[in-house]
Amino acid sequence: MSPTVAVVAHRKKTLGAGLDRLRVLVSEQDVGDLLWYEVPKSRKARKKVRDALRRGADLVFVWGGDGMVQRCADAMATSGVPMAILPAGTANLFAGNLGIPADLEEAVHIGFHGRREKLDLGLLNGEHFAVMAGAGFEAEMIADADGQAKRRLGRLSYVKAAVRHVGGPLVPMKIKVDGVTWFDGEASCLLLGNVGTIAGGIEAFDDARPDDGWLEVGVSTAKGPVQWARVLGKMATGRSEESPFVRITRARTVSARFGSPLMYELDGGEREATTRLKAKAVPGALTVCLPETIEGS
């Protein structure tokens, strides 16, 4: 029996010859029912995905960037239905970490013919994320880089935003990992990672894998342009934990309290400021279509 295939697309994002070409490529395959949804904003995607699952979708193509993938992953978590990523956004970190190219024909091929793997997600304050989440400096930087500047400048927008925020104050943080106090002091940001490469193409977590059942946890005490330059330099040339302004560990569960409200983000989408975060790893929560393993690699 031919599968029911759903496409959930952010209509403002572009890839290859566009959504019309995608419709042709999907229709050329052995498809039963085709469920087609277009949304103007990623936050409207969750409802469409849930509708597709209710209607029996066997495969869901997600067209957009990391924010779109995050909203869809939140709805698809633990469903067992495979997600095929079509990296049409400005930031496609999840796709990049998984080796999914920004090539429409190839990404569609992977969706139909690639291998299916169960990958981890993080769950932060009730929402799943695929790449990373953070609070403090990093979240403010991402929020500042959003909008027209990010579309126009790409990764450079993150650099420009970072320069504007490096002078921010340190905030009291108490962070527990797996129920034990791990950090209690002043810090500029808290990072939680499911993969290694995060916003702006920074390799923050050298040993991260999206299938190991862990969340990577990092906290930075860097303040001002000189210290942040040293942190970013170490990330670029060595290992992140070698910086004197960075602590890194891994955990199944993480809880944090802040001395003042901090904005936080999930996969590049900012959320309202809070004084508390509660997170955990959700092993094997999302089934993803991945490129076939290359022999000899």
N, C-alpha and C positions, 0 to 999 in steps of 0.2 A: 504493500500500500504506500502510495506517495506521501511524503511528510507534509504537515502543515507548517509553513514558514511565515514568520512575522518579521517585518522591518519596522524599527522604531527610529525615526530620523529627526535630528535637529535641522530644520529646513534652512537655517542661516549658515550652516557649515558647508564647506566645499571639499570635494575630493574627486580627482580625475575629471571625467566628463559629466559628473553630477548625478542627481537622483534619477533622471530619466534613463541614463545609461545603467544605473543600478537595477532599475526595474527590468530592463532587457536581460541583463546578466542573470538575474534570479529566475526569470521566466524561461530561460534556455535550459535550466536544470529540470530534473524530474521532480516537480513540485505539485502537491495537491492544491490545497487552499493557500492563497497568499493573503496575509493580513497586513495591511499597510497603514502606518500611522506617521504623521508628521507633527512636530510640536515647535512652537516659536521659542520656547525656553526649556532648559534641561529639567527644571523642577516640575514640569508637566509630564515628564516621560514616565515616572513611576506608575501613574494611573493607567497609562496605555499598556505598559508591560503586564500589569496585573490582568487587564482585559484580555491580552493575547494568551496568557497562561490559562485563564478560564475557558477560552475558546479552543484549547487543545494544541497550542503551538508546540512543535517538536524541536524547533530551532529559532532563535531570535537574533537577527542582525541588528547591531546598534551602530548608528551613524552619528559620529560626533567626537568630542574630545573627552578628557578625563572626567569632567563634571557630568557629562551625559552618561558615561560608563558607570560612574558612581551611583547615580540615581537608578539606573537600570539594574545594576548589581544588587542594590538594596532590595529591589522588588523580586529579583530572581534567586536570592540567597536560599540555599537548601532545597530548591525546587528540582534540581537534577537536570533541568532543561539547558542545553548548551547555549552559550552566548558566543556569537561571531562578531568581532570588533572590526568596524570600518573606520580607521583613524582619520576623521575629517576635521578635527579641532586644531586650535593653535597649540595646545599642550596635549600630546598623546604619549604620556609617560608610561602608562600601563602597557599599551601596545608595543612601545619601544623596548621595554624591559622583557617582553615576551617574544620579541623577534618578528612581530607582525608589521609588515611594511606599509608605508603610506602610498600604496599602489592599489587602485580600485579592483582591477581584474584579479590580482594576486590575492588580495584580502578576501574577495568573494570565493575564490577557489579554496582557500584555507577553510572558510566557513562550511563549505559542502564536503570537502575531501580531506581536511586536516585531521590530526588526531585530537581526541577529546581528553582533557586532563582536568582533574578536580584540584582547584587552587584555593588557597586560604583567602579569607577576608578579615579585616579588622572590624570591630563593632565599637563605636564610640558614642556615648550618650544616646543610644538607641538607633544609630544609623551605621550601616555598613560602609566601609571604604576599601578601595583596592590598592592604592598606591601609598598614601601617607596621610597623616593628620598632624596638626600641630597647633600650638597656642603661643601667643606672645609675638616676638619679633618676626618670626617666619610667617605667621598668619597675617600680620599687618602688611608685610611686604607683598604677599600674594594678593591681598585685597587692593592694595595700591596699584598693583600691576594689571588689574583687571580692566576690561572695557576696551576702548579704542586703542589705547597705547599697546596692549598686549596683542591685538590683532595686527597692528601696524609694525611693531618692533620685534615681536616674538620673544626669544630668550633675553634680548637686550633690555626689554621692559622690566624683567626681574632684577637685573643689575641696577638699573636706574632707581627702582623702588627701594632696593636694599640700601643704596647710598643715602636715601632720605630718612631711613629708619635706624641706622646704626647708632645714633646718639640717644636712643630711647632709654628709659630708666630700667634698672633691674627690679624684679618683683619677687617678694617672698614666695617660695614654693615648697610644699611638702609632697613628695612623690613616693608612693608605695608600689613595689613590684611583687606580685604574688603574695600580697599581704604583709610584706616586710618593708619598713622604711628604708628607702635607698638614697634619697636626697632630701635634705632639709636645709635650705638656705636661700640666697638670692640668685636669680637666674634671669636671662633675657628671653629664653624660649624653651619649650618642650616639644620634642618630635617623636612621633610614633610611625614606624615604617613597616610596610609589608613587602616592599622591594627595595633595591639598593639605590637607584637613581631617582632623585626627587626634583622639585621645581628648579627651573633654570638649568637642568642637566647636571646638577651637582650629585656626585657619588658620595652620599652621606653614610650609608650603611654597607660596608664592604662585604660582609658575609651574609647579607639578607637573601632569602629565597622565598618565593611565594607559595611553597609547598612543604615548609618545614614545621608548621604548626605553632610558630612563635611570632610575636611582635617584637620588632627592634625598638629600643627606647633610647633616646638621646636627650641630654639637657646641656645647654650652653650657658656659661657664665660670662661670655665675652661682652664687653661694653666699649663702645666707641669704635671709630674706623680702624685704628691700629690693631686692636685685638681681633676684630672681625676679619681683617685682612689676613692675619695669621691663621685663623680658623679655616677660612676658605682656601688659603694657600696649602694648608696641610691636607685638606680634602682633595685638592687637585693633584698633589705630588706624593702623598703618602697615605696613611690610614687615619681616619677621622679621630679615633680614640687617642692618637699620639699627640693631639693638641692639648696643652694645659688648660684650655678653656672649655673642654668637652668631656662629658662622661657618657659612656654607651654601655648598655646591657641588653638583655632580651628577657621577655616575660610572657606568661600566659595571660595574666591580668595586670592592669595598671589603674591606679587611682591617683588623682592629684587635687590638691587644694591650693588656691592662689590667694595672696594677700590682698589683691584688688582684682576686679573683673578684667578678664582678658578675652579678646576676640580669638576664636578658634576656627579652623578650616578642615575640610575633608576633601582630598583630591582636588584642591584648587578652588573649592567653593566655600566662601566665608559664612560663618554662622554668628549668631548674637553672642556678645560677651558673657562670660560666666566665671564663677569662682571655683567650679568643680568640674572635673572630667572623670569619667569612668569608662574604661576600655577593656577589651579582651580579644584574643585571637579566636577566630572561628575556622578551624581546620577543614579543608575540603569543601567549603561552602558554595563555591561557584565553579560550574563546569564551563571551560573555555575551549574554543577551537584554536589549535596551535599549529604552526608549520610542522610538516613531517620532519623527523630527525634525519639529518644528513649523515650518510654512512661515513664512518671514519672520524666523525667529530666527537 
